[in-house]
Amino acid sequence: MIESGSTALDSHTYSAVELVRYALHDPAKFKQVDAMLVQRMPDPAAAKLLIAAFEAGTAPAWLVAYLIGRISADCGYATARTIVLATPGQLAESYAAVAMVRIRGARAFADLAELLKTAPQRASREAAASGLAEFGSVEATELILAAGQAQTIRATIARRLLTPTPRQL
């Protein structure tokens, strides 16, 4: 097992499951784990470990959402969607909406569009908007703009999502 604070994480190739265990043990190291997961293929076993931790309540929702998106295994999609609707805070629902896109790509579009329109909590609708913003398409832009104008999401959120950042220019 990888020990918290270990510098060996950088000098050895660990499985995705080992990396997830490391992050679950020390959530503060999630960016270090993320950097090692970024170029990997989807790993259902690692996703199932995160799903089990989420369902048991032993891992923060934000960490599960973030890493399940990075792992990108299809079995994590339902958990990401559950987190969007649960609105646990700490950016978990936004990470989860982006995870939906990372997991299913264009196949997540209709689901996120539906959540934007019908999710009962504003935080869930705003998270769905952040997932849609990942597409950068005209259709996504129109949906986000319409939601901001209809006040189903805050106008400030719609504006932030639709304003290009310097890295996007």
N, C-alpha and C positions, 0 to 999 in steps of 0.2 A: 504494500500500500504506500502511496505517496504521502509523505508527512508534511503537515502544515509548516510553512516557512522554508521548506526544502528548496535549494537552488538546483537540485538534480532534475527538476521538471524540465529545464531547458536542454539538458544534455542526454536525454533518453527518449525513445519513442514509446509512448504509452498508448494503450487502446483507448477508444472513446469511452468505454465503461470505466476504466481507471481514471480518466480525466473527470468524468462526471462525479465519481466518488470523491475525488479530491475537492471539487467545487462544492459538493454537498457538505463535506467536512469543514471547509473554510470558504464561505461565500465571498469573502473579500478578494479571493483569488480568481473570481470569475473571468476577468479580462485576460488573465494569463492563460486560463483554460480555453477561452474563446479563440485566442490567437493560435492555439494548437489544433482546434477543431475546424477552423475556417476552410481548410483545403481538403477536408475528409469527405468521403462518401457518406450518405445517410446510414445511420446505425440504429436499427430497431432495438437492439438490446440496451443501448445507452438511453434511448428515448423511454423505454419501458421502466428503467431504473428511475428516471425523473418522474414519470407518471405515478409510480408507486409511492415515491416520496411526497408528491403533491397530495395524493389521495389519503396518505397516512397523516398529513399535516406536519411532516418533519422537515419540509423545505419551504422557504419563502416563495410565494407565487411568482414574484418578479424574477427570481433565479431560474425557476422551472421554465417560465415563459421565454426568457432570453435564450437559455441553452437548448430548449426543445426546438426553437427556430434555427439555431445554428446546426443542430444535429440533422434536421430536415427529414426525419423518417416519417412516413405517412401515418404511422400509428400514433404520432403525437398531435395530429390535427384536432381531434375531438377535445383533447385537454386544453390546447391553445384556445379553442372556441369557448370552452367552459370558463376559462380565465377571463376572456373578454367580457362575458356576461356577468361574471361574479364581481367585477370591479373591486378587487382587493386593495387597490392603491399602490403606491410606490412605483408607479409606471408599469406595473404588471400587465394591465389590460392593453396598453400600447405595445409593449414588447410582444404580447400574445398575438395581437392583430398582425404585426410584422411577421411573426412566426408562421401565421397562417399562409402568408404570401411566400415565405421561404420554403415552406413544406409543399404547397400545391401549385405555386406559381399562378398562372392565369386562371386555373380552375378555382381559385379562392375568390375571384372577383365578384361573382354573383352572390356568394355567401356574405361577403363584406358589404356589398351594396344593400342587401336585405337587412343586415344588422344596422347599417347606417339609418335606415328608414324605420325600423320596427323595434330595436332594442329598447327595453323599458327604462334603462338608466342613461342619463346624458353621457356619463363617463364611458359607457360601452359604445355609444354612437360616435363619440369623439375618437375612441380607439379604432373603431372601424374606419373612420375617415383617415386616420394615420396609416392604416394598412392600405387603403385605396391610394393614398398619396405615393406609395412605393411604386405604383404602376407608372406614374408620370404621364398618363394618357389623357387625351381630351375628354373622354367619357368619365374618367375618374375625377378630373378637374370640375366638370359640370356637376357631378353628383355632390362633391364637397361644397362647391359654391352654392348650390341650391339648398343644401342642408344649413349652411350658414345664414342664408337669406331667410329661410323658414324658421330660424332660431331653434332647430332641433339639435344643433351644436352651436357653441359660442362662436360669434363672428371672429373673435380674436384667434381662435383655434383654426378656423377655416383660412384666415389670412396667413397665419404662420405656415400652415401646410402648403399653401399655394404660392408662397414667396420663395423663389429660388435662393438657396444658400450659395456662398461663394464657391464651394466645391462643386456645385451643380452647374455653375456658369462656364 
